[in-house]
Amino acid sequence: MIRRRTALTVSAASALLLSAPLLTACGDAPRPGAAAVLDDGRITVSQLQSQVKAVREAQGNDPRAAQMVAGSGRLSQDTLIRMIQFRVIERAGKDNGISPSRREVQRARAAAEKQSGGGTALRALYLQQGIAPDGIDEAVRMDLTRNGLLRKLGTSKVNEVFTQTSKALHIKVNPRYGKWDNTQGTAVLAKEAWLRTSGGTPEQA
């Protein structure tokens, strides 16, 4: 069974999501062109937009396109959160000797396809989470890394490790996407209402 994960901690509540924002470059915000900056590099706006575009294109080819688009109106922040989380999980995994091989990823994906009823069904399940087909392997690797850490360290310790790793990466998110919370592993918005006053969907605002 595939479950949507928007919070980095194992038991954290669902993350707040937001549509594609304009950029600012004041205070502690990343420099223009960056959606987020981490000690090991940055996530550019173009990288984020590329992943969002891939999801929208895949949704457009799905029979439930309208329903999927309506249910993922805040896709941009959801995608950015996932991209940051993967950086954190990957670093935590490497620090603790957990780094799934390509073969392990392929085996896990094949098992998931069998369980879900085939490749088409699996792609549909991931698309419902806002993950395009070409991002499935990365998502599987993230889950393998997370599960490996859980087996090795236990739930309580894993949450602690994620928080420590998140802090060590000094994550800064463009303020229009929110402010990164190291404990929850998500971007939290200080204010949201004014972003939804146009009368359109968040992606149109």
N, C-alpha and C positions, 0 to 999 in steps of 0.2 A: 504493500500500500504506500502510495506517495503522498506525503503531507507537505503543505506549504510551510516554508520556514522563512520568516522575515526577521525574527529576532535571533541574535547570535547565541544567547544562553539557551540551555536545553529546555528550561521551563518558563522563559520570558513570554510576556504577552505579545500579541501581534503588533507589528510596527505601524506607525503612521505613514501614509503614502501621499505623494504629491506629484503633480504634473510637471512637465518640463518648464523650468523657470528661466527668467532673464538672469544675466550675470552681474555681480557686483564685485568690487575689489577694494573693500575698506576693512579697517580693523584687522582681525585675525583671518579674514577670508583668503582663500587661495588666490593666486594671481589669475588675471583673465585667461580664459581658455581651459581652466581646470575646474572640474566638478568636485574633485577632492584631491588632497595632497597627503601622502603618507611618507614616512621616513625612507621607505624602499622604492619610492617613485610616486607618480601621480596618475590619476584617472582623468583623462581629458574629456571635454564636453563632446568631442567628435567620437571618441570611443563609446561613450554612453549613448549618444544618439544612434550610433550604428547598431547597437544591441536592441534598442527600442524599435528601430525601423525593422529589424529582422523579425521581431515579435509581431509587429503590426502587419507585416506582409504575410506571415504565416497565418495570423488570425483571419486575414482577408480571404484566404483560400479555404477556410473552414466553413462547413455548412452552418455553424452556429456563430458566424462572424459578428453579427450585431450584438448578440448576448455577451460574447467574449470581450468586445470592445467596451461595452457598457460596464462590465464588471472589472475592468482594469483601467479606469480613467486616470488613475494616478501612477501609471506605469513607470514613468521616469525615475521617481524617487525609489520605488520598489526595486528597480533594476540597479540603481546606484548602491543601495543598501546591500544587495546581494553581491555586487562586485567588491565592495569593501570587506564584507564578511568573508568572502573567499580568501582575500589577502590575509586576513587575521587567522583563519582556520589553517591555511597552508603554512604560515609561519609557525603557528603553534604545533602543527604536525611535525615539521622539520626539527623544531627544537626538542621534540620528544620522540624522535625516531619513527614517525609515522609518515610515510610517503608512498601511497599506492602506485603501483606500476601501471603501465598502459594495458598490460594483459589483465591485471586485476579489474581495471575499469571495464574492459570489454566483457569479462565474465559476469560482472555484476549487472551490466546493462542487458546482457543476454538473458540472465535470470529474471530481471525485471520485466523484460518483454514477454517472456513465457508466462509469468504470473499475471500480467495485465491483459493478456490475450493477443499479443503480437506487437510488431513495431509501430504500426499505425495507432493502435490504442495507447501505447506508451507515449508517443509523441503528442497525442491529444491531451493526455494527463499533464504532461509538463507544460504544454501551451496554456492550459488553464491556470497554471502558476505564473505565467508570464515568462516562460523560458522557451526560446525558439529551438527548433530541431538541432541546429548546429551548436547549441549550448548544453545539450544533454550530457555529453561526456564530462564536461567540466562540473556540472551539477552532481553527477554520479561520483566523481572523484572527491568533491567536497563532502558528500555524505559518507563515503568510505573513510575519509580522514577523520571526520567527526566521530564516526562509530569506533574507529580504531583507538582514538583518544579515550572514548567512554570505556572501552574494555580495559584499557591499560590503567586509567587513572580513576575512573568512577565519576558519577555525575557531579558531585559537589566540587571535586578537584578540577574537573574540566571547566566548569563555569569560572572558577578562580583563574585558571590558566588563560582562558579567553579574555577575561578582563585585564589581566596583567599584560598580555600580548597586545591588546588593543591600545593600552596606555603607552607601551613601549614604541608603538608605531607612530605616535603623535598625530593622530588622524585629525585633519581639518577639512570640513565640508563647506562648500559654498553656502552661505547663510540662506539663500533662497531655497535650498534643499532641506534645510534644518540644521541642527547642531548635533554632532555625534555624541552619543552616550556610551561610554566605555563599558558600563555595567550591563546595560540592556542590549548592546550590540546593534543599535539602530540609530537613525537620524530622527530627532524629535523636533517638531516645529514649535517655536515660541508663540507664533500667531498663525492662524490659518484662514479665518473667515474672509478677510479682505481678498484673498486669492480666488475666491469662488463667487464673486459678485457680478460677473459678466452675464450670467444667465445661460451660458453655454456649459459644455462639459469641461472638466479640468484641463484636458488636453487642448481644448480650444481657447482657454482663457489666456 
